[in-house]
């Protein structure tokens, strides 16, 4: 694996201002339709370049620019970075999404000169967690066949009272 750069982000207390700025300057489409109002940036080039995000700092500091490098194992890559002189900027977190049945594992470190770098790992969700949505989707997609109504049994005719001879 080449450990390629897969995402960038600009984090600022003035996220809305940055979203407008980069949208106007570079014609990026920025979608903030999510609970965190994190602007998912579509740079318009799916086969060349990378996509990114612009959002508010939340619990991760006051503001920064970060690139995310895709690695096969976030914990191992973070350990290697720490051994080489980095410090932890954000402990490992797991986010749902990234595709059907997938989750994204993230961590961040400061390199020896203070640059913030993110690590990203796509990971298949454990089978039980991934199976739940699949079962729900299958149930929605395929309506259950209605059971055919059984014909009602005909009521037995009451025997006619025999008229006795008088």
Secondary structure, 3 states (H helix, E strand, C coil): CCCCEEEEEEEECCHHHHHHHHHHHHCCEEECCCCCCCEEEECCCCCCCCEEEEECCHHHCCEEEEEEEECCCHHHHHHHHHHCCCEEEEEEEEEECCCCCEEEEEEEEECCCCCEEEEEEEEECCHHHHHHHHHHHHHHHCCCCCCCCCCCCCCCCCCCCCCCCC
